[in-house]
Amino acid sequence: MPHAERETCIGRVTIVESAGAITRLHFERDRKPEAAASAETPLLRRAFRQLDEYLASKLEVFDLPLAPQGTLFQQRVWQVLLSIPCGQTWSYKEVARRLGNPGAARAVGMANHRNPIPVFIPCHRVIGADGALAGYGSGIDIKARLLALEGVYAPCCRTTRTNRYVAL
C-alpha cells in the first residue's frame, strides 16, 4: 500500500492509501511497519496538503476519500464523528445518543480508540461528559494540541489528574 511520512507540528505522521482512499493515519509513537516502500501518490500529497492547512487553521473540513476498516458498529461511530463540527466537542454519551443507543458510551469509546484515521475522522473532538479530555490512542498531549488548534482547549490551561482542564 502506498504511504508517505512527514514531520508536522504534532509530530511525525504517516498516511496510508489503498484502492484510492485513505485507510490509516498514524503518529510516530503508533508507528506500524508498512509492507510497501514509501511512495507519494497524488492522493497522499492532497491528504498532506489538507492536513497542513488544517494544522495552520486554514481548513476546517477535510475533503478526502476515507476507507477505515472496522466492524459495522465502529463504522457507524466513525460516521457520527465526521459530523462533529471543527471547534466543537461532543461527549461519548452524546455520540452514543446520536447512534440511537444512549447506553453505549463505553462502546463508543472503544470504537474511538480503534479509529485508524485520527484527525481526518475527528475522534479528538470526543470528550468525557464531565469535560475530561479522556483517552486518545495517540496520547492526550496530541488530543490537547488538536483541540487547542480548534480553539476548544486553551493552551493556558493544564489538565488535572483526572484530565479535566482548568485555567491557570
Beta strands, then each sheet from edge to edge (+ up, - down):
strand 1: 3-8
strand 2: 11-18
strand 3: 21-27
strand 4: 90-91
strand 5: 126-127
strand 6: 157-159
strand 7: 165-167
sheet 1: 1+ 2- 3+
sheet 2: 4+ 5+
sheet 3: 6+ 7-
end
